[in-house]
Protein backbone atom coordinates (compact mmCIF):
# COMPACT_ATOMS: atom_id res chain seq x y z
CA UNK A 1 0.00 0.00 0.00
CA UNK A 2 1.06 3.54 -0.63
CA UNK A 3 1.61 6.19 2.04
CA UNK A 4 -1.16 8.73 2.61
CA UNK A 5 -1.21 12.24 4.03
CA UNK A 6 0.27 12.16 7.55
CA UNK A 7 0.56 8.36 7.35
CA UNK A 8 3.76 6.56 6.34
CA UNK A 9 4.08 2.85 5.64
CA UNK A 10 7.07 1.01 7.15
CA UNK A 11 7.83 -2.36 5.53
CA UNK A 12 11.59 -2.70 5.82
CA UNK A 13 12.86 -6.28 5.81
CA UNK A 14 15.76 -5.46 8.15
CA UNK A 15 13.60 -4.12 11.01
CA UNK A 16 11.24 -5.86 13.38
CA UNK A 17 8.49 -3.24 12.90
CA UNK A 18 6.04 -3.34 10.03
CA UNK A 19 3.06 -1.02 10.06
CA UNK A 20 1.93 2.59 9.78
CA UNK A 21 3.26 5.75 11.42
CA UNK A 22 0.91 8.66 12.06
CA UNK A 23 2.77 11.96 12.30
CA UNK A 24 0.81 15.20 12.57
CA UNK A 25 2.23 18.65 13.33
CA UNK A 26 0.27 21.71 14.36
CA UNK A 27 1.51 25.03 15.76
CA UNK A 28 4.98 23.73 16.49
CA UNK A 29 3.85 20.53 18.23
CA UNK A 30 4.30 17.11 16.63
CA UNK A 31 2.22 14.06 17.49
CA UNK A 32 3.47 10.61 16.48
CA UNK A 33 2.00 7.13 16.93
CA UNK A 34 2.94 3.79 15.38
CA UNK A 35 0.30 1.25 14.34
CA UNK A 36 1.83 -2.24 14.06
CA UNK A 37 0.43 -4.82 11.66
CA UNK A 38 1.13 -7.45 14.31
CA UNK A 39 -0.88 -5.66 17.03
CA UNK A 40 -3.89 -4.90 14.80
CA UNK A 41 -3.88 -8.24 12.95
CA UNK A 42 -3.21 -7.08 9.39
CA UNK A 43 -1.95 -4.22 7.27
CA UNK A 44 -5.48 -3.07 6.43
CA UNK A 45 -6.66 -3.12 10.06
CA UNK A 46 -3.59 -1.15 11.16
CA UNK A 47 -4.27 1.40 8.39
CA UNK A 48 -7.91 1.72 9.43
CA UNK A 49 -6.91 2.32 13.07
CA UNK A 50 -4.32 4.91 11.96
CA UNK A 51 -6.84 6.71 9.73
CA UNK A 52 -9.41 6.79 12.55
CA UNK A 53 -6.84 8.20 14.98
CA UNK A 54 -5.74 10.79 12.38
CA UNK A 55 -9.33 11.92 11.87
CA UNK A 56 -10.01 12.24 15.61
CA UNK A 57 -6.71 14.03 16.24
CA UNK A 58 -7.26 16.45 13.35
CA UNK A 59 -10.76 17.29 14.61
CA UNK A 60 -9.41 17.89 18.12
CA UNK A 61 -6.58 20.13 16.93
CA UNK A 62 -8.66 22.11 14.43
CA UNK A 63 -11.23 22.98 17.10
CA UNK A 64 -8.70 23.86 19.80
CA UNK A 65 -7.73 27.28 21.05
CA UNK A 66 -4.20 28.54 20.92
CA UNK A 67 -2.15 30.23 23.65
CA UNK A 68 0.53 32.55 22.26
CA UNK A 69 0.31 30.79 18.90
CA UNK A 70 0.83 27.32 20.44
CA UNK A 71 -1.59 24.53 21.26
CA UNK A 72 -2.86 24.82 24.83
CA UNK A 73 -1.58 22.36 27.44
CA UNK A 74 -5.10 20.97 27.89
CA UNK A 75 -5.40 20.20 24.18
CA UNK A 76 -1.91 18.73 24.17
CA UNK A 77 -2.86 16.38 27.02
CA UNK A 78 -6.12 15.39 25.29
CA UNK A 79 -4.23 14.63 22.06
CA UNK A 80 -1.67 12.48 23.88
CA UNK A 81 -4.47 10.58 25.66
CA UNK A 82 -6.30 10.08 22.37
CA UNK A 83 -3.18 8.62 20.74
CA UNK A 84 -2.40 6.44 23.75
CA UNK A 85 -5.89 4.89 23.61
CA UNK A 86 -5.85 4.45 19.81
Secondary structure, DSSP 8 states (H G I E B T S, - for coil): ---BTTEEEE--TTSS--EEEEEEEETTEEEEEEEEHHHHSSHHHHHHHHHHHHHHHHHHHHT--EETTEE-HHHHHHHHHHHHH-
